[in-house]
Amino acid sequence: MVINVREEYTFLRFSHMQVTKQSLSHKDGHTYDIMVCQDMSNKGREVTVYFNVDIPTQSLKDALSN
């Protein structure tokens, strides 16, 4: 779970991941940011990383409803 989207990119940068594709998914009442990445520390191997973005999604909904 992340507090804001910046945390996702900070995690990926420190993990030597380079984002090649991003999508949003909803499952079981939760929202997930799905990042397909190349693991630059492992010969560019493709890795899919899932982030629960419930908090930033709710914050955006709250801001837009006011």
PyMOL CGO cylinders between C-alpha atoms (Angstrom):
from pymol import cmd
from pymol.cgo import CYLINDER

trace = [
    CYLINDER, 0.00, 0.00, 0.00, 1.29, 3.44, -0.88, 0.3, 1, 1, 1, 1, 1, 1,
    CYLINDER, 1.29, 3.44, -0.88, 0.37, 6.84, 0.56, 0.3, 1, 1, 1, 1, 1, 1,
    CYLINDER, 0.37, 6.84, 0.56, 1.06, 8.68, -2.70, 0.3, 1, 1, 1, 1, 1, 1,
    CYLINDER, 1.06, 8.68, -2.70, 2.13, 7.82, -6.24, 0.3, 1, 1, 1, 1, 1, 1,
    CYLINDER, 2.13, 7.82, -6.24, 5.62, 9.25, -5.67, 0.3, 1, 1, 1, 1, 1, 1,
    CYLINDER, 5.62, 9.25, -5.67, 6.30, 6.31, -3.33, 0.3, 1, 1, 1, 1, 1, 1,
    CYLINDER, 6.30, 6.31, -3.33, 5.79, 3.88, -6.20, 0.3, 1, 1, 1, 1, 1, 1,
    CYLINDER, 5.79, 3.88, -6.20, 8.43, 5.53, -8.34, 0.3, 1, 1, 1, 1, 1, 1,
    CYLINDER, 8.43, 5.53, -8.34, 10.83, 5.89, -5.40, 0.3, 1, 1, 1, 1, 1, 1,
    CYLINDER, 10.83, 5.89, -5.40, 10.53, 2.16, -4.70, 0.3, 1, 1, 1, 1, 1, 1,
    CYLINDER, 10.53, 2.16, -4.70, 11.04, 1.27, -8.35, 0.3, 1, 1, 1, 1, 1, 1,
    CYLINDER, 11.04, 1.27, -8.35, 14.04, 3.58, -8.74, 0.3, 1, 1, 1, 1, 1, 1,
    CYLINDER, 14.04, 3.58, -8.74, 15.78, 2.13, -5.67, 0.3, 1, 1, 1, 1, 1, 1,
    CYLINDER, 15.78, 2.13, -5.67, 14.97, -1.38, -6.94, 0.3, 1, 1, 1, 1, 1, 1,
    CYLINDER, 14.97, -1.38, -6.94, 16.62, -0.58, -10.30, 0.3, 1, 1, 1, 1, 1, 1,
    CYLINDER, 16.62, -0.58, -10.30, 13.34, -1.02, -12.17, 0.3, 1, 1, 1, 1, 1, 1,
    CYLINDER, 13.34, -1.02, -12.17, 12.44, 0.82, -15.35, 0.3, 1, 1, 1, 1, 1, 1,
    CYLINDER, 12.44, 0.82, -15.35, 8.69, 1.12, -16.08, 0.3, 1, 1, 1, 1, 1, 1,
    CYLINDER, 8.69, 1.12, -16.08, 7.65, -0.04, -19.55, 0.3, 1, 1, 1, 1, 1, 1,
    CYLINDER, 7.65, -0.04, -19.55, 3.88, -0.21, -19.05, 0.3, 1, 1, 1, 1, 1, 1,
    CYLINDER, 3.88, -0.21, -19.05, 1.41, 0.99, -16.43, 0.3, 1, 1, 1, 1, 1, 1,
    CYLINDER, 1.41, 0.99, -16.43, -2.25, 0.14, -15.87, 0.3, 1, 1, 1, 1, 1, 1,
    CYLINDER, -2.25, 0.14, -15.87, -4.93, 0.43, -13.20, 0.3, 1, 1, 1, 1, 1, 1,
    CYLINDER, -4.93, 0.43, -13.20, -6.99, -2.51, -11.96, 0.3, 1, 1, 1, 1, 1, 1,
    CYLINDER, -6.99, -2.51, -11.96, -9.88, -2.95, -9.53, 0.3, 1, 1, 1, 1, 1, 1,
    CYLINDER, -9.88, -2.95, -9.53, -10.33, -6.20, -7.59, 0.3, 1, 1, 1, 1, 1, 1,
    CYLINDER, -10.33, -6.20, -7.59, -12.27, -7.10, -4.45, 0.3, 1, 1, 1, 1, 1, 1,
    CYLINDER, -12.27, -7.10, -4.45, -12.98, -3.46, -3.63, 0.3, 1, 1, 1, 1, 1, 1,
    CYLINDER, -12.98, -3.46, -3.63, -9.36, -2.34, -3.97, 0.3, 1, 1, 1, 1, 1, 1,
    CYLINDER, -9.36, -2.34, -3.97, -7.52, -0.35, -6.62, 0.3, 1, 1, 1, 1, 1, 1,
    CYLINDER, -7.52, -0.35, -6.62, -4.10, -1.45, -7.88, 0.3, 1, 1, 1, 1, 1, 1,
    CYLINDER, -4.10, -1.45, -7.88, -1.51, 0.32, -9.97, 0.3, 1, 1, 1, 1, 1, 1,
    CYLINDER, -1.51, 0.32, -9.97, 0.20, -2.36, -12.07, 0.3, 1, 1, 1, 1, 1, 1,
    CYLINDER, 0.20, -2.36, -12.07, 3.69, -1.59, -13.34, 0.3, 1, 1, 1, 1, 1, 1,
    CYLINDER, 3.69, -1.59, -13.34, 5.41, -3.79, -15.89, 0.3, 1, 1, 1, 1, 1, 1,
    CYLINDER, 5.41, -3.79, -15.89, 9.12, -3.10, -15.51, 0.3, 1, 1, 1, 1, 1, 1,
    CYLINDER, 9.12, -3.10, -15.51, 12.55, -4.12, -16.65, 0.3, 1, 1, 1, 1, 1, 1,
    CYLINDER, 12.55, -4.12, -16.65, 14.78, -5.15, -13.75, 0.3, 1, 1, 1, 1, 1, 1,
    CYLINDER, 14.78, -5.15, -13.75, 17.98, -3.38, -14.71, 0.3, 1, 1, 1, 1, 1, 1,
    CYLINDER, 17.98, -3.38, -14.71, 19.92, -5.23, -11.99, 0.3, 1, 1, 1, 1, 1, 1,
    CYLINDER, 19.92, -5.23, -11.99, 18.94, -8.57, -13.56, 0.3, 1, 1, 1, 1, 1, 1,
    CYLINDER, 18.94, -8.57, -13.56, 19.69, -8.23, -17.28, 0.3, 1, 1, 1, 1, 1, 1,
    CYLINDER, 19.69, -8.23, -17.28, 16.47, -6.36, -17.99, 0.3, 1, 1, 1, 1, 1, 1,
    CYLINDER, 16.47, -6.36, -17.99, 14.24, -9.25, -16.93, 0.3, 1, 1, 1, 1, 1, 1,
    CYLINDER, 14.24, -9.25, -16.93, 10.53, -8.31, -17.08, 0.3, 1, 1, 1, 1, 1, 1,
    CYLINDER, 10.53, -8.31, -17.08, 8.87, -7.95, -13.68, 0.3, 1, 1, 1, 1, 1, 1,
    CYLINDER, 8.87, -7.95, -13.68, 5.29, -6.98, -12.81, 0.3, 1, 1, 1, 1, 1, 1,
    CYLINDER, 5.29, -6.98, -12.81, 4.83, -4.97, -9.62, 0.3, 1, 1, 1, 1, 1, 1,
    CYLINDER, 4.83, -4.97, -9.62, 1.43, -4.32, -8.00, 0.3, 1, 1, 1, 1, 1, 1,
    CYLINDER, 1.43, -4.32, -8.00, 0.78, -1.32, -5.73, 0.3, 1, 1, 1, 1, 1, 1,
    CYLINDER, 0.78, -1.32, -5.73, -2.39, -0.93, -3.68, 0.3, 1, 1, 1, 1, 1, 1,
    CYLINDER, -2.39, -0.93, -3.68, -3.41, 2.68, -4.35, 0.3, 1, 1, 1, 1, 1, 1,
    CYLINDER, -3.41, 2.68, -4.35, -6.57, 2.85, -2.23, 0.3, 1, 1, 1, 1, 1, 1,
    CYLINDER, -6.57, 2.85, -2.23, -5.32, 5.85, -0.20, 0.3, 1, 1, 1, 1, 1, 1,
    CYLINDER, -5.32, 5.85, -0.20, -4.33, 8.12, -3.11, 0.3, 1, 1, 1, 1, 1, 1,
    CYLINDER, -4.33, 8.12, -3.11, -7.44, 7.09, -5.06, 0.3, 1, 1, 1, 1, 1, 1,
    CYLINDER, -7.44, 7.09, -5.06, -9.71, 8.01, -2.12, 0.3, 1, 1, 1, 1, 1, 1,
    CYLINDER, -9.71, 8.01, -2.12, -7.85, 11.29, -1.61, 0.3, 1, 1, 1, 1, 1, 1,
    CYLINDER, -7.85, 11.29, -1.61, -8.47, 12.19, -5.26, 0.3, 1, 1, 1, 1, 1, 1,
    CYLINDER, -8.47, 12.19, -5.26, -12.16, 11.29, -5.00, 0.3, 1, 1, 1, 1, 1, 1,
    CYLINDER, -12.16, 11.29, -5.00, -12.50, 13.40, -1.84, 0.3, 1, 1, 1, 1, 1, 1,
    CYLINDER, -12.50, 13.40, -1.84, -10.77, 16.39, -3.47, 0.3, 1, 1, 1, 1, 1, 1,
    CYLINDER, -10.77, 16.39, -3.47, -12.96, 16.20, -6.56, 0.3, 1, 1, 1, 1, 1, 1,
    CYLINDER, -12.96, 16.20, -6.56, -16.20, 15.95, -4.59, 0.3, 1, 1, 1, 1, 1, 1,
    CYLINDER, -16.20, 15.95, -4.59, -15.56, 19.20, -2.67, 0.3, 1, 1, 1, 1, 1, 1,
]
cmd.load_cgo(trace, "trace")
